[in-house]
Amino acid sequence: MADTPNSADNSVDERLQRYGRTLDSEREQRIAHGSSAGGALALRRKSYVVAVTALCAAAAIIAGIAFIAIRAENTKPTGPRVRIVTPTTLDVRTCPATIPTRNEDQPLPTTPPHAALICSFVKTNVKSKDLESAPAELGTIQATTLANMIRSMPIGTFPSGCGTPKPDTLIRFSYSNGTIVDALATAVACDPRIIVVNGQPHVASGHLGTYILTVNINSSIGRAQRAPDLSGLTMTQAAKVAKTSGFTVRYLEGVRDDARPAETIILQNPPPGHSGLGKEIEVTIALHKERVCTLHDLAIDFEGGGAGAGNNFGSGIVRNTSATPCEIAGSVVAVGVDAHGKVVTSSVSRELPRPTVLTTRTTPLVNGQAPLGTNVLRITLVAEYRDDPAAANGICEVHLVIPAQIRFTFDVGSFTAPNSPPTEMPDHRAFATCYGTIHQIEAQVE
């Protein structure tokens, strides 16, 4: 019996030794297997690192090419350079407390803006509950038109006497990709109006300058009336909408814009939601490239405009009588002739505004006004008819020349229209001249 425990112990020891050897063998196998698996893993990791490195290098090359392309694009002289900021730093619906004073060296994007905010910082001493300083908010159509006008402005110099005035108007454009662009304008301190971009003054002359000025006035001097949004409407549609708000509509100019339906409104002054200085909304309409007018398309009427301050006025109204719109281009020459066609006055000439698109089947003016929804070309003549330094009484009587007809010559041909019937001075209804001298000619679409 004494040997039995020892035998058992020996058996246990042998089993333990065998188990230990088995564990050692399995551990060695696991170690060996782990070494090969680790080696494979290390190899895979090395391959992954190499692949990632290659991808990063490729990404860096692509990013570098993109940066160079973007940098090159931003350095192209595509238009006025303005301040571009990220959308998280600015509110596109609320004017800032103070006007920004710095513009970044960036071009105004050529893509259409989503909207525009016009903020006035013009100071006024008038205090009334009826006054407002609310911003003007423009939708896509009117914001795009305003941006296109600014982009086309020439770079000029500050008018003499202006010095370097501080901007008083902020025009903030927002784009669908989140970009926000600020343009700074000097509306009150200088004439013509100036939009300063990157320290360079861009001359906002003509209708754009008037728009920048009057938006500030409308912003500072509020009234109960608010202009409706006429974007995208025809003149006839706009007249009906405006009438419900107590306004009338007046054609201001046409701008080439093939992206919008022809003869629809793309800009208005006062802007939507703003008060006007009167009860009139001036509108700009979209014009498309049209065929050139022929001589047979056109008709011309002449009306004397009466006298004022020693001057006498007369207007030739050119209208399109055909069934399709047409464009008249080039220049016009005007001269007075007698009943037999003999020239009796000096001639004057003028380049026509571009584009000058005339609407279809336009009838003659009524009380000096073109029919609603139509475009006509008005050629205005000015003569100093009253004063004659050679006369004893200083009045031009002996040398007064009143042409029987006015001849207008365009690139497509000539028209002769009878002068208005003459009346006694000082209110000549006919177009009258002294010594037959016509001093000035103007041309505009209305």
ABEGO torsion letter per residue (X at the ends): XAAAAAAAAAAAAAAAAAAAAAAAAAAAAAAAAAAAAAAAAAAAAAAAAAAAAAAAAAAAAAAAAAAAAAAAAAABBAEBBBBBBBAAABBAABBBABBBABBBBBBBBABBBABBBBBBABBBABBBAABBABBBBBBAAAAAAAAAAAAABBBBBBBBGAEBBBBABBBBBBBAAGBBBBBBBBAAABOBBBBBBGGBBBBBBEAAAAAAAAAAAAAABBBABBBBBABGBBAAAAAAAAAAAGBBBBBABBBBBAABBBGBBABBOBBBGBBBABABBBBBBBBBBBBBBBAAABBBBBBBAEBBGGBBBBBBBBBBABABBBBBBEBBBBBBBBAAGBBABBBBBBBBBOBBBBBBGBBBBBGGBBBBGBBBBBBBBBBBAABBAABAAGBBAAABBBBABBBBBBAAEBBBBBBBBBBBOABBABBBBBGGBBABBBBBBX
